[in-house]
Amino acid sequence: MTLFIKSIQNLSKLCGILAALLVCAAILVDVQMVAMRYFLNMSTIWQTEFVTYAIVAATFLGSPYVLLIKGHVNVDLLPHYLPALPKKILAIFASLLALAFCLVLTWQAYIFFYEALEGNWLTDTIWELPLWIPYLPMFVGTALLCLQYVADILCLAFNFEYLSILAAPQQEGE
Amino acid sequence: MEPITIGILAAILIIVLLATGMPVAFGLGLVSIVFLAIFEGVDSLSVVADTFFAGIAEFSLVSIPMFIVMGAAVASSPAGKDLFEALDRWLTRVPGGLIISNIGACSVFAALSGSSPATCAAIGKMGIPEMQKRGYPDSLATGSIAAGGTLGILIPPSVTMIVYGISTETSIGRLFLAGVFPGLMLTALFMAWAIYYAWRNGFDFKAKIGAFSWKQKFEILPRVLPFLAIIIGILFVLYGGVATPSEAAGVGALFCLILVAVIYKIVHPKKIWAIMSDSTRESVMILMIIGSSALFAYTLSSLFVTQSIAEYIAGLEVNRWALMAMINVFLLVAGFFLPPVAVIVMTAPILLPIILTAGFDPYWFAVILTINMEIGLITPPVGLNLYVINGIVPDISLPTILKGAFPFMLCMVAGIVILCIFPEIATWLPEKVMGLEQ
């Protein structure tokens, strides 16, 4: 089980790196677009969509990583004042609830992606990007988000606290 | 079931779910799918992915991660320290110059970073020990930084203003301008209170003056002015009609990354990764909340909750200022518990129709809402700035910081009252620069 949890955590980290790279790419393309449009007076075709979808992809792919480093903002007032055991039970309960939503989102994202792929949907712009491309990161990201939740719940339930400490954000920048 | 009853049930369920400590983004989403499934049938869940996706896939939202990268780049460098030092060296002969330097540095840094905790950390690390060394009371030293840091969400470019603009479909350019004078007004109020407090406690300003040569005054400028140029540049391209916020933000982000690389030699891949992973974390957190709030807004609207609440309140025919007071109390309480972005995306779509019906200006209201959120940042239980400062100077106790921050909170309340009496402080600049809105 340790192996299972560790692989999921590594997968989430990988997604985090991917998300950061997508943000970088979005910044560069954004600047390139500004340069083309305002300094060279050329019209741009694909840049606006690329930047938008890159940020969307970064959001969904980054989501499991952000969960791993406990970066999804929450109200921890009640858990803060609870003793250890009820705190743990509440944390598992809250994670299960969140997992329920993420499962529905993943299921719907899959249908959405599948329909776009089957129906050969295109964006209604000159670029005519096949829509399954921007929809895919949503499905992949939310699916991994579910897995990361499963890993988190296992960590909580079987006291694998050290694993989540290993993945703490302070360790990242070193 | 009556739409209003559904709305009340949804509100209760949200409070219960968030109290368990589950992330705000998933709590909002869960409430949405539960209500959709119960009241519209399981088939209605087919809108979930589409609505969530469309909530994020918006070009104007691109400005959020870019401004965050810009802020993270600046925050990772010693730019805050230099900014503070530059102001201190130049204002050394002004009575209370150190406090003015601190709060001034906060407001400039806040504009650059757009993040309140980052501002507190960057200016506070340098400013608080310096104020302690020159004999200012601990409570004032910490309180002024805690309050100064909150200016980040009011002074443009501000991420919370972008979020408000998108969730209410108002112009982000106008919102930024609306925040300028209220931001300066709050800065002035903070400075006035700090100087008054120090003076009343018999603090001897003259004895504490440090001396700096002209060489010292000028040698620090090359490290500070480029960042000021970026803020001015961004505002210039936005209002010169040259670029949209998303375009200006991308250029600003790249310039800030280049500047910290050139001035502060931040080029090591690990340091760059620290900037990128930090900003990715914050952007993802905010954008996921925006996505699920799009779903939440869709749910409320398809169950006629939003429309019914607006109609109900319009039908009450209460005095519009009594209504504004109620809204303020509500926002204040929400701000005590939730981060600004979450409050804005959850409440703005419901509040805006009410505000418009009561004849208030949406841009003026954005400022009022933001100041309410600022107060939440320096009040317990989730006053983020208080904890950041506690982390920087652990020898000063949390109650002392709180005591120091309290008068500044009253300054913000005074700011809200002044804005209610003179709404022009917020509305004049956008109208002057961009003309009346069609």
Chai-1 contact restraints between the chains, C-beta under 6 A:
chainA,res_idxA,chainB,res_idxB,connection_type,confidence,min_distance_angstrom,max_distance_angstrom,comment,restraint_id
A,A19,B,T280,contact,1.0,0.0,6.0,A-B,restraint_1
A,A20,B,M276,contact,1.0,0.0,6.0,A-B,restraint_2
A,A20,B,S277,contact,1.0,0.0,6.0,A-B,restraint_3
A,A20,B,T280,contact,1.0,0.0,6.0,A-B,restraint_4
A,V23,B,P65,contact,1.0,0.0,6.0,A-B,restraint_5
A,V23,B,T280,contact,1.0,0.0,6.0,A-B,restraint_6
A,I27,B,G250,contact,1.0,0.0,6.0,A-B,restraint_7
A,I27,B,A253,contact,1.0,0.0,6.0,A-B,restraint_8
A,I27,B,L254,contact,1.0,0.0,6.0,A-B,restraint_9
A,D30,B,G250,contact,1.0,0.0,6.0,A-B,restraint_10
A,V31,B,G250,contact,1.0,0.0,6.0,A-B,restraint_11
A,V31,B,V251,contact,1.0,0.0,6.0,A-B,restraint_12
A,V31,B,L254,contact,1.0,0.0,6.0,A-B,restraint_13
A,V34,B,E247,contact,1.0,0.0,6.0,A-B,restraint_14
A,V34,B,V251,contact,1.0,0.0,6.0,A-B,restraint_15
A,T48,B,F59,contact,1.0,0.0,6.0,A-B,restraint_16
A,V51,B,V62,contact,1.0,0.0,6.0,A-B,restraint_17
A,T52,B,A57,contact,1.0,0.0,6.0,A-B,restraint_18
A,T52,B,F59,contact,1.0,0.0,6.0,A-B,restraint_19
A,T52,B,V62,contact,1.0,0.0,6.0,A-B,restraint_20
A,I55,B,V62,contact,1.0,0.0,6.0,A-B,restraint_21
A,I55,B,P65,contact,1.0,0.0,6.0,A-B,restraint_22
A,V56,B,I56,contact,1.0,0.0,6.0,A-B,restraint_23
A,V56,B,A57,contact,1.0,0.0,6.0,A-B,restraint_24
A,T59,B,I56,contact,1.0,0.0,6.0,A-B,restraint_25
A,T59,B,V284,contact,1.0,0.0,6.0,A-B,restraint_26
A,T59,B,L287,contact,1.0,0.0,6.0,A-B,restraint_27
A,G62,B,T280,contact,1.0,0.0,6.0,A-B,restraint_28
A,G62,B,V284,contact,1.0,0.0,6.0,A-B,restraint_29
A,S63,B,V284,contact,1.0,0.0,6.0,A-B,restraint_30
A,S63,B,M288,contact,1.0,0.0,6.0,A-B,restraint_31
A,V66,B,R281,contact,1.0,0.0,6.0,A-B,restraint_32
A,V66,B,V284,contact,1.0,0.0,6.0,A-B,restraint_33
A,V66,B,M285,contact,1.0,0.0,6.0,A-B,restraint_34
A,G71,B,R281,contact,1.0,0.0,6.0,A-B,restraint_35
A,G71,B,M285,contact,1.0,0.0,6.0,A-B,restraint_36
A,H72,B,P23,contact,1.0,0.0,6.0,A-B,restraint_37
A,H72,B,A25,contact,1.0,0.0,6.0,A-B,restraint_38
A,H72,B,M285,contact,1.0,0.0,6.0,A-B,restraint_39
A,V73,B,V24,contact,1.0,0.0,6.0,A-B,restraint_40
A,V73,B,M285,contact,1.0,0.0,6.0,A-B,restraint_41
A,V73,B,P339,contact,1.0,0.0,6.0,A-B,restraint_42
A,N74,B,G21,contact,1.0,0.0,6.0,A-B,restraint_43
A,N74,B,P23,contact,1.0,0.0,6.0,A-B,restraint_44
A,V75,B,L18,contact,1.0,0.0,6.0,A-B,restraint_45
A,V75,B,F337,contact,1.0,0.0,6.0,A-B,restraint_46
A,D76,B,G21,contact,1.0,0.0,6.0,A-B,restraint_47
A,L77,B,P381,contact,1.0,0.0,6.0,A-B,restraint_48
A,L78,B,A19,contact,1.0,0.0,6.0,A-B,restraint_49
A,P79,B,G21,contact,1.0,0.0,6.0,A-B,restraint_50
A,L90,B,T20,contact,1.0,0.0,6.0,A-B,restraint_51
A,A94,B,T20,contact,1.0,0.0,6.0,A-B,restraint_52
A,A94,B,G21,contact,1.0,0.0,6.0,A-B,restraint_53
A,A94,B,M22,contact,1.0,0.0,6.0,A-B,restraint_54
A,L97,B,M22,contact,1.0,0.0,6.0,A-B,restraint_55
A,L97,B,L30,contact,1.0,0.0,6.0,A-B,restraint_56
A,A98,B,M22,contact,1.0,0.0,6.0,A-B,restraint_57
A,A98,B,F26,contact,1.0,0.0,6.0,A-B,restraint_58
A,F101,B,F26,contact,1.0,0.0,6.0,A-B,restraint_59
A,F101,B,G29,contact,1.0,0.0,6.0,A-B,restraint_60
A,F101,B,L30,contact,1.0,0.0,6.0,A-B,restraint_61
A,V104,B,I33,contact,1.0,0.0,6.0,A-B,restraint_62
A,Q108,B,V48,contact,1.0,0.0,6.0,A-B,restraint_63
A,Q108,B,A49,contact,1.0,0.0,6.0,A-B,restraint_64
A,A109,B,A49,contact,1.0,0.0,6.0,A-B,restraint_65
A,F112,B,A49,contact,1.0,0.0,6.0,A-B,restraint_66
A,M138,B,F53,contact,1.0,0.0,6.0,A-B,restraint_67
A,E172,B,S277,contact,1.0,0.0,6.0,A-B,restraint_68
A,G173,B,A274,contact,1.0,0.0,6.0,A-B,restraint_69
